[in-house]
C-alpha cells in the first residue's frame, strides 16, 4: 500500500510540474502575443485611416468638379456657399476622423494660362485647424507656371476648362500609441476635370457670392 501511495503521489507531482511549466511558458509568450496583436491593430487602424483620407480627397475633387447652377444654354456658375457646403460635407463624411480638427483640406482650381503650356491657380479654398502650406501647387495667383514634365503630379488642365485639385493633410490619431507606427501625418491628393461648361470669369475669379457668406479663405484656420 505504501508503494502504491508513493507512486500515486509521484504521478500527481509530475502533473503539477507540467501544469506549472505550461503557466511559465504562457507567461513568457504572452507579452510577445500582446505586442503583435497591438501592432496589428495599430497597422489596421493606420491603413483604414489612410484609405478614408484618400477616399475623402477623391470625393471632394469629384464634387468640386460637379458643383454649379445653370442651364444647358448657359455656363454653370459656382458660389462660395456651394464650396462651403462641399467642405462641410467632407467633414460629415469623415465622421470620427474629425477631419477639420486634425487636418486641413485645400481645393484649387487649376486653369490654363494665356500662354500655351502654362497654367494658373485661379483660386483656392481651405478649411481645417492644421497648419500646413501645400507644396504640390502654389497658392492662387496670376503667375503662369509650366505644366507637363515640370508639374509634380503632371496635372494639365484642358484648354477650355479647369482641374479641381484637392490636397488633404491629416495628423494621424494612433489607436494605441505612436511606438508601433512612426508616422504622424497622412497626405492624400486627388484631381478631377470640371464636368460641365463653367463660368470662369464672373464674380471673383469665377466664384459668385450672392448669398453673402464668408468664404473659406486659406488665410483662416478653422474647423467650421
Backbone torsions as a table, in degrees:
resi	resn	phi	psi	omega
1	UNK	NA	-41.0	179.4
2	UNK	-62.4	-38.5	180.0
3	UNK	-66.3	-42.6	179.3
4	UNK	-62.5	-41.1	179.4
5	UNK	-63.9	-40.5	179.6
6	UNK	-65.4	-40.5	178.7
7	UNK	-64.3	-43.2	179.7
8	UNK	-63.2	-41.1	178.7
9	UNK	-64.4	-37.7	178.7
10	UNK	-64.0	-40.1	179.0
11	UNK	-65.5	-39.9	178.3
12	UNK	-63.6	-39.3	178.3
13	UNK	-63.5	-41.6	177.8
14	UNK	-62.7	-41.5	179.2
15	UNK	-61.7	-42.4	178.5
16	UNK	-64.4	-39.7	179.2
17	UNK	-61.7	-40.7	-179.3
18	UNK	-67.2	-41.0	178.0
19	UNK	-64.8	-38.6	177.4
20	UNK	-63.9	-38.6	177.5
21	UNK	-63.0	-40.8	179.7
22	UNK	-63.4	-40.1	179.0
23	UNK	-64.0	-41.9	178.8
24	UNK	-63.7	-44.6	179.2
25	UNK	-61.4	-41.9	179.4
26	UNK	-63.0	-41.8	179.7
27	UNK	-64.0	-33.9	179.5
28	UNK	-73.0	-40.0	-175.0
29	UNK	-80.2	-31.0	-173.0
30	UNK	-52.5	-47.1	-180.0
31	UNK	-58.3	-38.1	178.8
32	UNK	-67.7	-40.0	178.1
33	UNK	-63.2	-43.5	179.6
34	UNK	-63.6	-43.3	179.9
35	UNK	-62.3	-44.9	179.5
36	UNK	-63.3	-42.7	-179.9
37	UNK	-63.5	-44.7	179.5
38	UNK	-65.7	-40.4	177.8
39	UNK	-63.2	-41.4	178.8
40	UNK	-65.1	-39.8	178.7
41	UNK	-64.6	-41.2	179.5
42	UNK	-66.6	-41.0	178.7
43	UNK	-64.0	-41.0	177.6
44	UNK	-62.9	-42.5	179.3
45	UNK	-63.7	-42.6	179.3
46	UNK	-64.2	-46.0	-179.3
47	UNK	-61.1	-43.0	179.4
48	UNK	-64.8	-42.9	179.5
49	UNK	-63.0	-45.2	179.8
50	UNK	-62.0	-40.9	178.7
51	UNK	-64.6	-41.1	-179.8
52	UNK	-66.9	-39.4	177.2
53	UNK	-64.0	-41.1	178.0
54	UNK	-62.1	-43.1	179.0
55	UNK	-65.3	-37.5	178.2
56	UNK	-65.3	-41.2	178.2
57	UNK	-61.2	-43.4	179.5
58	UNK	-65.8	-40.6	-179.9
59	UNK	-64.4	-44.2	-179.8
60	UNK	-63.9	-43.8	179.3
61	UNK	-63.1	-41.8	-179.4
62	UNK	-65.6	-46.1	179.7
63	UNK	-66.1	-36.9	178.6
64	UNK	-64.9	-29.1	179.6
65	UNK	-79.4	-13.2	-176.2
66	UNK	-106.1	-21.5	-173.4
67	UNK	-63.5	161.8	178.6
68	UNK	134.0	154.9	176.6
69	UNK	-124.6	146.4	-179.0
70	UNK	159.2	-175.4	179.5
71	UNK	-119.8	175.4	178.8
72	UNK	-67.8	-15.5	-178.3
73	UNK	-94.9	-5.3	-178.4
74	UNK	-139.0	156.8	177.0
75	UNK	-69.5	142.7	178.9
76	UNK	-71.4	145.1	176.0
77	UNK	-112.8	144.3	176.7
78	UNK	-112.9	156.5	-176.3
79	UNK	-130.6	163.8	176.8
80	UNK	-61.4	-36.2	179.7
81	UNK	-64.2	-41.0	179.0
82	UNK	-63.5	-39.7	178.3
83	UNK	-67.6	-41.1	177.3
84	UNK	-61.2	-43.7	178.7
85	UNK	-63.8	-37.3	178.2
86	UNK	-61.3	-45.1	179.5
87	UNK	-68.9	-39.2	177.2
88	UNK	-61.0	-40.8	177.6
89	UNK	-61.6	-37.4	178.1
90	UNK	-63.9	-40.8	178.4
91	UNK	-64.4	-40.9	178.2
92	UNK	-66.2	-40.7	179.2
93	UNK	-65.1	-33.2	179.6
94	UNK	-68.7	-23.4	175.7
95	UNK	58.1	-126.3	-175.1
96	UNK	-69.2	-5.7	174.9
97	UNK	-65.6	-22.0	-174.8
98	UNK	50.2	59.0	-171.1
99	UNK	-51.8	-46.6	-174.4
100	UNK	-84.9	-13.4	174.4
101	UNK	-80.4	-39.2	-176.0
102	UNK	-107.2	-1.7	-175.3
103	UNK	-145.5	-167.8	179.8
104	UNK	-151.0	137.3	177.8
105	UNK	-113.1	130.6	179.0
106	UNK	-123.8	125.5	176.5
107	UNK	-111.5	132.4	177.8
108	UNK	-126.9	144.6	172.1
109	UNK	-104.6	106.0	-179.7
110	UNK	-95.5	119.2	-174.5
111	UNK	-127.6	156.3	-180.0
112	UNK	-65.9	143.6	177.2
113	UNK	-85.7	-179.7	179.5
114	UNK	-73.8	-19.2	177.8
115	UNK	-100.6	133.8	-178.8
116	UNK	-58.4	136.0	178.3
117	UNK	84.1	4.5	178.6
118	UNK	-121.2	158.9	-179.3
119	UNK	-133.5	164.4	172.9
120	UNK	-130.7	147.6	170.3
121	UNK	-89.9	99.0	-171.1
122	UNK	-69.7	-42.8	177.2
123	UNK	-153.3	159.3	173.8
124	UNK	-144.1	147.9	177.4
125	UNK	-133.4	144.3	-174.3
126	UNK	-136.5	156.7	170.1
127	UNK	-154.0	141.6	177.6
128	UNK	136.2	152.4	-178.3
129	UNK	-84.7	-18.0	-176.2
130	UNK	-68.3	131.1	176.4
131	UNK	-78.7	116.5	-175.9
132	UNK	-156.5	130.4	174.8
133	UNK	-110.5	110.7	-176.2
134	UNK	-62.5	138.4	-179.6
135	UNK	-110.5	-11.3	-178.8
136	UNK	-64.9	-47.5	175.7
137	UNK	-134.6	151.2	179.5
138	UNK	-72.7	172.6	175.4
139	UNK	-72.8	167.2	-176.4
140	UNK	-58.8	135.3	177.7
141	UNK	-165.9	172.4	178.4
142	UNK	-89.0	-0.5	-178.9
143	UNK	-67.9	127.7	178.3
144	UNK	-89.3	135.6	-176.3
145	UNK	-127.4	159.7	-179.2
146	UNK	-72.1	152.1	172.7
147	UNK	-116.1	-176.1	176.9
148	UNK	79.1	-124.6	-171.3
149	UNK	-65.1	-28.5	-179.0
150	UNK	-90.3	-4.0	179.0
151	UNK	-85.0	127.7	-174.1
152	UNK	-53.5	-47.4	-178.7
153	UNK	-107.5	10.1	176.9
154	UNK	52.8	41.7	175.9
155	UNK	-93.5	114.4	-177.4
156	UNK	-115.1	121.0	-179.9
157	UNK	-71.6	149.3	176.2
158	UNK	-66.6	159.0	-174.0
159	UNK	-63.4	-27.1	-178.0
160	UNK	-121.4	25.2	-176.9
161	UNK	-146.1	-150.5	-178.5
162	UNK	-155.1	161.4	174.6
163	UNK	-116.6	129.3	173.8
164	UNK	-88.4	112.2	-177.0
165	UNK	-109.3	125.1	-174.5
166	UNK	-119.4	132.7	173.0
167	UNK	-120.7	132.6	173.4
168	UNK	-123.7	126.3	173.7
169	UNK	-119.7	138.3	-169.7
170	UNK	-142.7	131.6	174.9
171	UNK	-77.9	111.1	-176.3
172	UNK	-61.4	131.8	178.5
173	UNK	-102.3	103.4	-175.8
174	UNK	-64.0	146.9	178.4
175	UNK	-74.9	-40.1	-176.8
176	UNK	-117.7	-52.6	-179.6
177	UNK	-178.2	164.7	-176.1
178	UNK	-80.9	-4.2	-178.3
179	UNK	-70.3	-26.8	-175.8
180	UNK	-82.6	-37.5	178.5
181	UNK	-131.4	112.0	-176.2
182	UNK	-87.9	58.7	178.5
183	UNK	-129.8	122.0	-176.4
184	UNK	-103.5	-19.1	-174.2
185	UNK	-135.2	137.9	174.7
186	UNK	-114.2	132.6	178.6
187	UNK	-130.7	128.3	178.7
188	UNK	-133.1	147.7	178.6
189	UNK	-129.7	156.6	176.1
190	UNK	-154.8	152.3	-179.5
191	UNK	-141.3	140.0	177.6
192	UNK	-139.9	136.8	175.4
193	UNK	-76.3	138.1	178.5
194	UNK	-57.8	130.7	-171.3
195	UNK	-79.1	-34.7	-173.8
196	UNK	-113.7	170.0	172.2
197	UNK	-68.6	124.1	-173.6
198	UNK	-122.2	147.3	175.5
199	UNK	-79.2	111.4	-177.1
200	UNK	-101.0	-1.1	-173.1
201	UNK	-114.9	-24.5	-177.3
202	UNK	-75.0	172.4	178.8
203	UNK	61.2	-141.1	176.0
204	UNK	-106.8	104.7	-177.6
205	UNK	57.4	30.2	176.9
206	UNK	95.8	4.0	179.3
207	UNK	-117.1	124.2	178.4
208	UNK	-91.7	159.8	178.1
209	UNK	-145.9	56.2	-179.7
210	UNK	-68.3	-22.9	179.5
211	UNK	-79.7	-14.5	179.1
212	UNK	70.1	32.3	-179.8
213	UNK	-85.0	166.1	177.0
214	UNK	-82.0	125.1	-179.1
215	UNK	-70.4	151.5	177.5
216	UNK	-82.4	75.1	-175.3
217	UNK	-69.5	145.8	178.8
218	UNK	-78.3	-5.2	174.9
219	UNK	-89.3	-2.7	-179.3
220	UNK	-110.4	137.4	177.2
221	UNK	-114.5	103.4	-174.6
222	UNK	-146.1	151.3	178.5
223	UNK	-93.2	-0.5	-178.6
224	UNK	-128.2	NA	NA
